[in-house]
Amino acid sequence: AGMIRAIVTDIEGTTSSLSFVQDVLFPYAHARMAAFVREHDQEPAVARLLAEARAVAGGELSETDLVAQLRRWIEDDRKVTPLKALQGLIWAEGYRRSDFQGHVYPDAASRLREWHATGIALYVYSSGSVLAQQLLFGHSEAGDLTGLFAGYFDTAIGHKREAASYRAIAERIAAPPAEILFLSDVVEELDAARAAGMQTVWLVREGTVDPAAAHRQARDFAAIPLTFPSDESA
């Protein structure tokens, strides 16, 4: 049997509830966008992001129109790079002000701590920006968990449904893909990780575990196995 040296975990639906991002983070950024732009538009970093957002929107928008455009992108869940960065800055403020804490399932927090203590290298791979990932784990209901992670990956390394992204992650981790375990609740992501040679576990927090599923399933982090029969990676 092969032992796992590194674990790469998704966030939404895996370590954290889908509803935290949908029902807490996105609405907060939507509600705070106008005030944030008004308060920070003179800062070089924010001014640069607003200029990038104007370029994506394709016009010389007034600040009011630009804020309306940014809010529409949030409503449509558009993956616009300057919007993601602005959301990250707004969330950073919200976490600092304790307007909310990052949601992490208790089973995920305790098992991540256990794995870290046994010397397994832990990584995050999420479509949210690296900053957003660090904020969520840094201000989580279980405390600051950032010390558990050896690194963070977002879509800068590639999209989550493409095997090449997982090959690139394995190279960065410098471990054989067969000794890396990828955790997600999305079957297309698990398929891509397996195509790159990684071990996979499919989190099914709602619903029933199907022993005949394409990937080994677990209800929560307590049920995740760390040894995999060698023949399964074939």
Secondary structure, DSSP 8 states (H G I E B T S, - for coil): -EE--EEEE--BTTTB-HHIIIIIIHHHHHHHHHHHHHHHTTSHHHHHHHHHHHHHHTS---HHHHHHHHHHHHHTT---HHHHHHHHHHHHHHHHTTS--B---HHHHHHHHHHHHTT-EEEEE-SS-HHHHHHHHHTBTTB--GGGEEEEE-GGG--TT-HHHHHHHHHHHTS-GGGEEEEES-HHHHHHHHHTT-EEEEE-SSS---TTSSSEEESSGGG--SEE-GGGG-
